[in-house]
Amino acid sequence: MLDWLKVLLMPVENPTVTNSIVAIMLAISTGIFFGRLKLGKITFGVSAVMFTGLILGHFGYRIQGEILDFIRDFGLILFVYGIGLQVGPSFFSSFKNDGLKFNLLAVSTVLFGGLITFILFKFTGLSIENLVGIMSGSVTNTPGLGAAKNTIEEIKNTFPNKTFDDPTIGYAITYPLGVFGIIGSIILSKILMKIDPDEEMKKFRKAKIDSELPLVHKKMRVTNSAFIGKSLHQILKDFGKEIVISRLKHSGSVVVKSPTLDHQLRDRDVLMVVGFEKDLDEFIGQLGRVSKDNFIESDSDIHTKNIFVTKAKVLHKTLSQLDLFNTYDLKVTRVFRAGREILPRPSLELFYGDKLRVIGSKGAIEEVEKIIGNSEKKLLEPDFLSLFAGLLLGVILGSIPIMIPSLPVPIKLGFAAGPLIVALLISRYGGISFIHSYINNGATYFMKDFGICLFFAAVGIHAGDGFYENFIKYNGWNWLLYGSAITFIPLIMMVIVGRFFMKINYLQLVGIMSGSYTDPAALSFSTNYLDSDIPIQSYAQVYPLVTIFRIFVASLLILIFS
């Protein structure tokens, strides 16, 4: 009576489309379930889908070849595009601070791992395809595996008679080693170096206060007679640093207004100024002193509100083109984009999802809302035109052949690097034409995790087919030994160089370790183990460049030595 259910749910030798879908859903659902279980402080999250896929593949579950290729590649594209949108703004801005140092350390680790892989290729007799798979698994790098497989397909198209080993086998064998190896290295380095997380947190906070320049607002009173009668335009021009004067109140008055640049200062005027704290302190020191006047914060005459950019007609227009002050007597004091706070320069171009902090009368704000949009509901709606156009650009970029002399076929960025680079650029600059970077956080996380689940399910089920036989056939214990060299030697060098030579805070170093190995499970463990979210920041700073370099290293090893 339930034979149909047995046929649907049980493994078959020649799967239909339905059987393929069932296998994928089983791998993902069971993987998510087990990924939520805690092993001490460790949770594997979506990484567990890889393991459940291996088990299902071992017990006979299969996916049609064309469906498997589509699920694997499409999942990879969604994953890297989501990562790019998520970390793009912080990735570029980080280079102004410690990002350059962090990425130098992380990329050196990637290249060192590639060198070890090359040495193993010279002395072990293994094929470069197997070793690239071992390398990708040992550092838990999914895009690298995807790039290797794409490169092999390109070579096959050019040389159809050439045969290759499947790098997925080495990836599947060494992937658990990569996950546990990084976690073990974090624990061991903390013990051996006698790290006190609380002390590291104090050092981090002090360094952050000394280096960061967040936008702040301060009240001041004009007392320097040298500036009395001068226009705000002239004063700001002579000062030479970016300051916004959002409010002004004359001494003895309760009327607060948003001043024009033509306004001439009077003695004892009270100003509300916005900018970087060091600049504000210098500005206040030149013109007068700090004020405690509370009337300037009153909303009796002017109001402050955040307005989201959601209407198409204002996209890619500059603040000077909108001319909100002269038209509506309304001033923009700050702009928030992708978690960053930006001073509203006249040349600043607006993008979808930007949040403007404006100051002016209630009526003026309502009029400007009609122009700019401010529809939070619209921000919750997915813009599939923008999303899939961005994905298309990523696929196109990844498919551009790059000719390199002496290589048998052109190198391509592939489905991993192409969408990642496009997403990074879009998120950094806000958009390209109708393609914008704004996707709410929930949708970004969904796209990223959904994509990696699809990829893990496809790769796991495929690798699980004959996994035990392959482990015995290829002497998997030796492969684990080779993988250990790729996992641990670069990690040890990273800890030594990062801690003792570069003097990197341990909480940040742990994030670099997880990011260099693109390992979300290790990141999740480290935040719980150290009771800190600081590793997440450094992880995001190095992840994009590391991913790109791991893609290139994997592709070049295949191209040069296959």
C-alpha positions in Angstrom: 0.0 0.0 0.0 2.9 2.4 0.8 5.1 1.1 -2.0 5.0 4.6 -3.6 6.4 6.1 -0.4 9.2 3.6 -0.4 10.1 4.3 -4.0 10.0 8.0 -3.2 12.2 8.0 -0.1 14.5 5.1 -0.5 17.7 5.2 -2.7 17.5 4.0 -6.3 20.2 3.3 -8.8 18.8 5.4 -11.6 17.2 8.4 -9.9 14.4 10.5 -11.5 14.1 14.2 -11.0 11.8 13.6 -8.0 14.3 11.1 -6.5 17.1 13.7 -7.0 15.0 16.4 -5.3 14.2 14.1 -2.4 17.9 13.2 -1.9 18.8 16.9 -1.8 16.0 17.7 0.7 16.9 14.8 2.9 20.6 15.8 3.0 19.8 19.5 3.9 17.0 18.8 6.4 18.9 16.1 8.3 22.1 18.2 8.1 20.5 21.3 9.6 19.0 19.1 12.4 22.3 17.6 13.4 24.1 20.9 12.8 22.1 22.5 15.6 23.2 19.9 18.1 26.0 21.0 20.4 29.2 19.0 20.9 30.6 20.8 23.9 30.8 24.4 22.6 30.9 23.4 19.0 28.0 23.5 16.6 28.5 22.7 12.9 25.6 24.7 11.6 25.1 24.2 7.8 28.5 22.5 7.6 26.8 19.3 8.8 24.9 19.1 5.5 28.2 18.0 4.0 28.4 15.1 6.4 24.8 14.0 6.0 25.2 14.2 2.2 28.3 11.9 2.5 26.2 9.4 4.6 23.3 9.4 2.2 25.6 9.0 -0.8 27.3 6.1 0.9 24.0 4.3 1.4 23.0 4.7 -2.2 21.2 8.0 -2.7 21.9 9.6 -6.1 21.3 12.8 -8.0 20.9 13.0 -11.8 24.1 14.3 -13.3 22.7 17.5 -14.9 20.7 18.3 -11.7 23.7 17.7 -9.5 25.8 20.1 -11.6 23.1 22.8 -11.5 22.5 22.5 -7.8 26.2 22.6 -7.0 27.0 25.6 -9.2 23.9 27.6 -8.5 24.4 27.0 -4.7 28.0 28.2 -4.9 26.9 31.3 -6.9 24.3 32.3 -4.3 26.7 31.7 -1.4 29.6 33.8 -2.6 27.3 36.6 -3.9 25.6 36.8 -0.4 29.1 36.8 1.2 30.1 39.7 -1.0 27.1 41.8 -0.3 27.5 41.1 3.4 31.1 42.0 3.9 31.8 44.3 1.0 31.6 47.7 2.8 33.6 46.6 5.8 36.1 44.8 3.6 37.1 48.0 1.7 37.0 50.3 4.6 39.1 48.0 6.7 42.2 48.8 4.6 42.3 52.2 6.2 43.0 50.6 9.6 44.3 47.1 10.2 42.8 45.5 7.1 46.0 45.6 5.1 48.0 43.9 7.8 45.3 41.3 8.4 44.9 40.5 4.7 48.7 40.3 4.2 48.9 37.7 6.9 45.9 35.8 5.6 46.9 35.8 2.0 50.5 34.7 3.0 48.9 31.7 4.7 46.9 30.8 1.6 50.1 31.0 -0.6 52.0 28.9 2.0 49.3 26.2 1.8 49.6 26.2 -2.0 53.3 25.8 -1.7 52.9 22.8 0.6 50.4 21.3 -1.8 53.0 21.7 -4.6 55.7 20.1 -2.5 53.4 17.1 -1.8 52.6 16.9 -5.6 56.4 16.6 -6.3 57.1 13.9 -3.6 53.9 11.8 -3.1 53.0 10.8 -6.7 49.4 11.9 -6.2 47.6 13.7 -9.0 47.3 17.4 -8.7 43.5 17.1 -8.9 43.5 14.9 -5.8 45.9 17.2 -4.0 43.9 20.3 -4.8 40.8 18.4 -3.4 42.8 17.5 -0.3 44.0 21.2 0.0 40.4 22.5 -0.4 39.0 20.1 2.2 41.9 20.7 4.7 41.2 24.4 4.7 37.4 24.0 4.4 37.3 26.1 1.3 34.3 25.4 -0.8 34.8 28.0 -3.5 38.3 26.6 -4.2 36.8 23.2 -4.8 34.2 24.8 -7.1 36.9 26.6 -9.0 39.0 23.5 -9.4 36.0 21.5 -10.8 35.2 24.4 -13.2 38.8 24.5 -14.4 38.8 20.7 -15.0 35.6 21.1 -17.1 37.2 23.8 -19.2 40.3 21.6 -19.9 38.0 18.7 -20.7 36.2 20.9 -23.3 39.5 21.7 -24.9 41.1 18.2 -24.5 38.2 15.8 -24.5 40.4 12.7 -24.4 42.2 13.8 -21.2 41.2 12.1 -18.0 41.1 13.6 -14.5 40.7 12.4 -11.0 37.8 13.9 -9.0 39.0 16.5 -6.5 35.7 16.0 -4.5 37.1 12.7 -3.1 40.0 14.4 -1.4 37.8 17.3 -0.3 35.3 15.0 1.4 38.1 12.9 3.1 39.9 15.9 4.6 37.0 18.3 5.2 36.4 17.1 8.8 40.1 17.4 9.5 39.9 21.1 8.4 37.0 21.8 10.7 38.4 20.2 13.8 42.0 21.2 13.0 41.2 24.9 13.2 39.2 24.5 16.3 42.0 22.5 17.9 44.5 25.1 16.9 42.4 27.8 18.6 42.2 25.9 21.8 45.9 24.9 21.8 47.2 28.3 21.0 45.1 29.9 23.8 46.5 27.4 26.3 50.1 27.5 25.2 50.3 31.3 25.0 48.3 31.7 28.3 45.8 34.0 26.7 43.3 35.8 29.0 40.3 36.8 26.9 39.2 39.5 29.3 42.7 41.1 29.1 42.6 40.9 25.3 39.2 42.5 25.3 40.5 45.5 27.3 43.5 45.9 24.9 41.2 45.8 21.9 38.8 48.4 23.3 41.6 50.8 24.1 43.1 50.4 20.6 39.7 50.9 19.0 39.1 54.1 21.0 42.5 55.4 19.9 42.0 54.5 16.2 38.3 54.8 15.3 36.7 58.0 14.3 32.9 57.7 14.6 30.7 60.6 13.7 29.5 62.5 16.8 27.6 65.7 17.5 28.5 68.4 20.0 27.1 71.7 21.2 29.3 74.8 21.2 29.1 78.5 21.9 30.9 81.1 19.7 33.1 83.3 21.9 36.1 84.1 19.6 35.6 87.7 18.3 37.7 86.9 15.3 34.8 84.8 13.8 32.0 87.2 14.6 30.4 88.5 11.4 32.0 85.8 9.2 29.8 83.5 7.1 29.6 79.8 7.9 30.8 79.1 4.3 34.0 81.1 4.9 34.6 79.6 8.3 34.2 76.0 7.1 36.3 76.7 4.0 39.2 78.2 6.2 38.9 75.3 8.7 39.5 72.8 5.9 37.9 69.7 7.5 34.5 68.2 7.0 32.1 69.6 9.5 28.3 69.9 9.3 26.5 72.6 11.3 23.1 71.2 11.7 21.5 73.7 14.1 22.0 77.3 15.3 20.4 79.3 18.1 21.1 83.0 18.9 22.0 83.8 22.5 19.0 84.5 24.7 16.6 83.1 22.1 14.7 79.8 22.2 14.3 79.6 18.4 16.4 76.9 16.8 17.0 76.9 13.1 19.0 75.1 10.5 21.4 77.7 9.2 22.4 78.4 5.6 26.1 78.7 4.6 25.5 82.4 4.1 24.6 82.9 7.7 26.9 85.3 9.6 27.8 84.3 13.1 26.9 86.5 16.1 28.5 86.7 19.4 27.6 83.8 21.7 25.7 81.9 19.0 25.1 78.3 20.0 25.8 75.7 17.3 25.2 72.0 16.9 28.1 70.5 14.9 28.5 67.1 13.4 31.8 65.4 12.4 34.7 63.4 13.7 35.4 64.0 17.3 39.0 65.2 16.8 37.9 67.7 14.2 35.0 68.9 16.3 37.3 69.5 19.3 39.7 71.5 17.1 36.8 73.5 15.6 35.2 74.2 18.9 38.6 75.2 20.3 39.1 77.8 17.5 35.6 79.4 17.7 34.7 79.2 21.3 33.9 76.6 23.9 31.6 73.7 24.6 28.0 74.6 25.4 25.5 73.1 27.8 22.5 74.9 26.2 19.6 72.5 26.1 17.3 74.7 24.0 19.2 73.8 20.8 18.1 70.2 21.2 14.5 71.2 21.3 12.2 70.0 18.6 9.7 72.8 19.0 10.7 74.5 15.7 12.7 71.8 13.9 12.6 68.1 13.8 15.0 65.3 13.1 14.1 62.1 11.2 15.6 59.2 9.3 14.4 58.8 5.8 15.2 55.8 3.6 15.9 56.2 -0.1 13.4 54.0 -1.9 12.2 55.9 -5.0 13.9 55.3 -8.3 13.9 59.0 -9.4 16.4 60.0 -6.7 18.8 57.0 -7.2 22.3 58.0 -8.3 21.6 61.7 -7.8 23.9 63.7 -5.6 22.8 65.7 -2.6 23.7 68.9 -4.5 21.4 67.9 -7.3 18.6 67.3 -4.9 19.3 70.7 -3.3 17.1 69.9 -0.3 18.1 72.9 1.7 17.3 75.6 -0.8 14.2 73.8 -2.0 12.7 72.6 1.3 14.8 74.3 4.0 15.9 70.9 5.1 19.4 69.8 5.9 21.0 66.3 5.7 23.3 65.8 8.6 24.3 62.1 8.2 24.0 59.2 5.7 24.0 55.6 6.8 24.9 52.9 4.2 25.6 49.3 4.7 26.4 49.8 8.4 28.7 52.8 7.7 28.1 56.4 8.8 28.9 58.9 6.1 29.2 62.7 6.2 26.8 64.2 3.6 29.1 65.8 1.1 27.4 67.7 -1.7 28.9 65.2 -4.2 27.6 62.2 -2.3 25.6 59.9 -4.7 22.5 58.3 -3.2 21.7 54.6 -3.6 18.7 52.4 -2.8 18.4 51.7 0.9 20.5 54.7 2.0 19.2 56.2 5.3 19.4 60.0 5.5 19.2 61.8 8.8 17.5 65.1 8.1 16.7 68.1 10.1 14.0 70.7 9.3 10.4 71.6 9.8 7.7 68.9 10.1 6.1 70.0 6.8 9.5 70.0 5.0 10.3 66.5 6.1 6.9 65.3 4.9 7.5 66.8 1.5 10.9 65.3 1.2 9.6 61.9 2.2 7.3 62.0 -0.9 10.4 62.5 -3.1 12.8 60.1 -1.5 10.4 57.4 -0.6 11.0 56.3 3.0 9.0 53.1 2.4 10.3 50.5 4.9 7.8 48.1 3.5 9.4 48.3 0.1 12.8 47.6 1.7 11.4 44.3 2.9 10.3 43.3 -0.5 12.9 41.4 -2.5 14.1 43.1 -5.6 14.6 40.1 -7.9 15.5 42.2 -10.9 18.4 43.7 -9.1 19.4 40.4 -7.5 19.4 38.3 -10.6 20.9 41.0 -12.7 23.8 41.1 -10.2 24.1 37.3 -10.3 24.2 37.5 -14.1 27.0 40.1 -14.1 28.9 37.8 -11.7 28.5 34.8 -14.0 29.6 36.9 -17.0 32.6 38.2 -15.2 33.5 34.7 -14.1 33.2 33.4 -17.7 35.6 35.9 -19.2 38.7 33.9 -20.5 42.0 35.4 -19.4 44.9 34.3 -21.6 48.1 33.5 -19.8 51.1 32.4 -21.8 52.2 28.8 -21.4 48.8 27.7 -19.9 46.9 25.1 -21.9 43.5 26.9 -21.6 42.5 30.5 -20.5 42.0 31.0 -16.8 38.6 32.1 -15.7 37.4 33.5 -12.4 34.6 31.0 -12.4 31.3 30.8 -10.5 33.1 31.4 -7.3 35.2 34.5 -7.8 33.1 36.2 -10.5 29.9 36.7 -8.4 32.0 37.4 -5.3 33.9 40.3 -7.0 30.7 41.8 -8.5 29.0 41.6 -5.1 31.9 43.3 -3.4 32.0 46.1 -5.9 28.2 46.6 -5.8 28.1 46.6 -2.0 31.0 49.0 -1.9 29.6 51.6 -4.3 25.9 51.1 -3.7 24.9 49.8 -7.1 25.3 49.8 -10.8 22.4 51.4 -12.7 19.2 49.6 -11.5 21.3 46.9 -9.7 21.7 47.9 -6.1 23.3 46.4 -3.1 20.5 46.7 -0.6 19.1 43.4 0.6 17.8 43.2 4.2 20.0 41.2 6.6 17.5 38.3 6.8 17.4 37.9 3.0 21.2 38.0 2.8 21.6 35.3 5.4 18.9 33.2 3.8 20.6 33.5 0.3 24.0 32.7 1.7 23.0 29.7 3.9 20.6 28.4 1.2 23.3 28.5 -1.4 25.9 26.7 0.8 23.3 24.1 1.8 22.6 23.3 -1.9 26.3 23.1 -2.6 27.1 20.9 0.4 24.2 18.5 -0.4 25.3 18.1 -4.0 29.0 17.7 -3.2 28.3 15.4 -0.2 26.0 13.0 -2.0 28.3 12.8 -5.0 31.4 12.2 -2.8 29.5 9.7 -0.7 29.1 7.4 -3.7 31.9 5.0 -3.1 33.4 7.1 -0.3 34.5 4.1 1.8 35.8 2.3 -1.3 37.7 5.4 -2.3 39.1 5.8 1.3 40.5 2.3 1.1 41.5 2.6 -2.6 43.5 5.8 -2.1 44.8 5.0 1.4 42.8 7.7 3.0 45.0 7.7 6.1 47.8 9.0 4.0 45.6 11.6 2.5 44.6 12.7 6.1 48.4 13.0 6.9 48.9 15.2 3.8 45.9 17.2 4.7 47.3 17.7 8.2 50.4 19.3 6.8 48.3 21.7 4.8 46.0 22.5 7.8 48.5 22.8 10.6 51.8 24.1 9.3 50.4 27.4 7.9 48.2 27.8 11.0 51.2 27.5 13.3 53.2 30.0 11.3 50.2 32.4 11.2 49.9 32.3 15.0 53.7 32.8 15.5 53.9 35.7 13.0 50.6 37.3 13.8 51.0 37.2 17.6 54.7 37.8 18.1 55.8 39.8 15.1 52.7 41.7 14.0 51.4 42.0 17.6 47.8 41.3 16.6 45.2 41.0 19.4 44.4 37.3 20.0 40.7 37.9 19.6 41.3 39.3 16.2 43.9 36.7 15.3 41.3 33.9 15.9 39.0 35.6 13.4 41.8 35.8 10.9 42.5 32.1 11.5 38.9 31.2 10.8 38.7 33.6 7.9 41.9 32.3 6.2 40.4 28.9 6.2 36.9 30.2 5.4 35.5 28.1 8.2 32.2 29.3 9.7 32.1 26.4 12.2 35.5 27.5 13.6 34.2 31.1 13.8 31.1 30.0 15.6 33.1 28.0 18.1 35.6 30.8 18.7 32.9 33.4 19.5 31.4 31.0 22.1 34.7 29.8 23.4 36.1 33.3 23.9 32.7 34.9 24.7 33.4 37.6 22.2 32.1 38.8 18.8 35.4 40.5 17.9 36.6 37.4 15.8 33.6 38.1 13.5 35.0 41.5 12.5 38.5 40.3 11.5 36.9 37.2 9.8 34.8 39.5 7.5 37.9 41.6 6.8 40.0 38.8 5.3 37.3 36.4 3.9 36.8 38.1 0.5 40.4 38.4 -0.5 41.3 35.0 1.0 38.4 33.4 -1.1 39.7 35.0 -4.3 43.3 33.9 -3.7 42.2 30.3 -2.8 40.2 30.2 -6.0 43.2 31.4 -8.0 45.6 29.0 -6.3 43.3 26.0 -6.8 42.8 26.9 -10.5 46.4 27.6 -11.3 47.6 24.4 -9.7 45.2 22.5 -11.9 46.1 24.4 -15.0 49.9 24.2 -14.6 50.3 20.7 -13.3 47.4 18.6 -14.7 
